[in-house]
Amino acid sequence: NEAYIASVKQAIPDIDLENLVPFKSLGIDKAYIEEIRKSGYKDLSPGNIIALKSQGIDGKYIKDFKSSANSKKNNDDSDDADDDVIAFKSMNIDQAFIDSFKKIGYNDLSNGDLLALKSLNVTPEYINSFEKAGYKNIKSEDLLALKSLNVTPELIVQYKDLGFSDLNLNDVVGAKAVGATPAFIKSMKGKGHDFKSLEKYISLKAVLG
């Protein structure tokens, strides 16, 4: 109705009819727009407001996001951080998720780090399993490489059982990436290829394919 249109236009003067339809169907009114504006969210374009409302994002969620999330390259008031609000909500990244990493020492994870960790289901429990195996302070990018290749402490034990006692995680990632598995190494040893270095088997696998 005309009263609704006039009210919304007070908050967004240049809104067009095309956007008013989803505004009305989603229950977006002047009060909601002002709530989002007061939360510090900068880009109040109709498209962004529709996206926020459709994800169930309110002013409190945005304020909580800005107080808990982090960005190494941008501060929390940046446009990039604003864009991350919707991504965080869609992936169910909340305060508890962020705090769970802070509790184990990951205090400087960027918004991008958190999104990537969540997408690959990297958990504090996964990280702790490596710490128990002697691998501490693993960088976020290394955690992503480990998880994406399904590297576990149990796999590392299998390599160690083959005689590779001083393993670093990069070697294990490299071996898994090219398919130099414990089974492959056992088969090569059985054929007389008895190397002391895991890197040698990585190179051998790369050659053999």
NORTA-V133533 format. One record per backbone hydrogen bond with DSSP energy under -0.5 kcal/mol. NH is the residue of the N-H (numbers start at 0). CO is the residue of the C=O. Records with the same first field share a line. If there is no record, write none. Layout:
NH: CO  CO
//
This chain:
4: 0
5: 1
6: 2
7: 3
8: 4
9: 5
10: 6  7
11: 7
14: 11
18: 15
19: 15
20: 16
21: 17
22: 18
23: 19
24: 20
25: 21
26: 22  23
27: 22
28: 26
32: 28
33: 29
34: 30
35: 31
36: 32
37: 33
38: 34
39: 36
40: 35
43: 41
44: 42
48: 44
49: 45
50: 46
51: 47
52: 48
53: 49
54: 50
55: 52
56: 51
61: 57
62: 58
63: 59
64: 60
65: 61
66: 62
67: 63
68: 64
77: 74
81: 77
82: 78
83: 79
84: 80  81
85: 81  82
86: 82
87: 83
88: 84
89: 85
90: 86
91: 88
92: 87
93: 91
97: 93
98: 94
99: 95
100: 96  97
101: 97
102: 98
103: 100
104: 101
105: 100
106: 104
110: 69
113: 109
114: 110
115: 111
116: 112
117: 113
118: 114
119: 115
120: 117
121: 116
122: 120
126: 122
127: 123
128: 124
129: 125  126
130: 126
131: 127
132: 128
133: 130
134: 129
135: 133
142: 138
143: 139
144: 140
145: 141
146: 142
147: 143
148: 144
149: 146
150: 145
155: 151
156: 152
157: 153
158: 154
159: 155
160: 156
161: 157  158
162: 159
163: 158
164: 162
166: 164
170: 167
171: 167
172: 168
173: 169
174: 170
175: 171
176: 172
177: 173
178: 174
179: 174
180: 178
184: 180
185: 181
186: 182
187: 183
188: 184
189: 185
190: 186  187
191: 188
192: 187
193: 191
194: 192
199: 196
200: 196
201: 197
202: 198
203: 199
204: 200
205: 201
206: 202
207: 203
208: 204
//
